């Protein structure tokens, strides 16, 4: 009876796909930690197009940190996407300026709940309410606001959930 010895399999080293993207990008445009933020910001749109998700952007920012890029240089090359989103006030100003009812409807829908979680429904209804208030302040016709920026079903669901919460609070306050 012969004893066989198991030989371990050679593992391939893990390679970070974003690391190779960053290396190719750096070589292509001759970028380094010594490059100025102005030079880096010239190429941020192209790099941003190849980094779709927030995880990819975070991974590249971590790689830049390891390569001793300063905070300003990292921000120039991989800008914060959250700053590109319109606030409720800016959405209302934009819609008032264009006067397009479909823009109003689209922005109102985008401010709605992202899922059917109870807290998200309440938050979405609140965001839409604030949007309608800002539209009134911006001078948009109230008929257009009521027709295109109001979601009666969402308001009903939000009110029902808040009523349940209020009843639960009252029930616990009595005890």
Residue pairs with C-beta under 8 A, 6 or more apart in sequence:
16 59
16 63
18 51
18 56
18 59
18 60
18 63
19 63
21 47
21 50
21 51
21 60
22 60
22 63
22 64
25 31
25 43
25 46
25 47
25 50
26 32
29 43
31 39
31 40
31 43
31 77
33 67
33 68
33 69
33 70
33 73
35 73
36 73
37 72
37 73
37 75
37 76
38 76
40 73
40 76
40 77
41 76
41 77
41 79
43 77
44 76
44 77
44 78
44 79
47 60
47 77
47 78
48 57
48 78
48 79
51 57
51 60
51 78
54 81
57 78
57 81
60 78
61 74
61 78
64 73
64 74
64 77
64 78
65 74
69 77
86 94
86 107
88 111
88 127
88 130
88 131
88 134
89 134
91 107
91 111
91 131
91 134
92 131
92 134
92 135
92 137
92 138
92 140
93 134
93 138
94 103
94 107
95 103
95 104
95 107
95 135
95 138
95 140
96 135
96 138
96 139
96 140
99 140
101 144
101 147
101 148
102 148
104 135
104 140
104 144
104 145
104 148
104 149
105 148
105 149
107 131
107 149
108 128
108 131
108 132
108 148
108 149
108 150
108 151
109 151
111 124
111 127
111 128
111 131
112 124
112 125
112 127
112 128
112 151
112 154
113 120
113 121
113 123
113 124
113 125
113 154
114 120
114 124
118 161
121 154
121 157
121 158
121 161
122 158
122 161
122 162
124 154
124 158
125 151
125 154
125 155
125 157
125 158
126 158
128 149
128 150
128 151
128 154
131 149
132 145
132 149
132 150
135 145
135 149
136 142
136 145
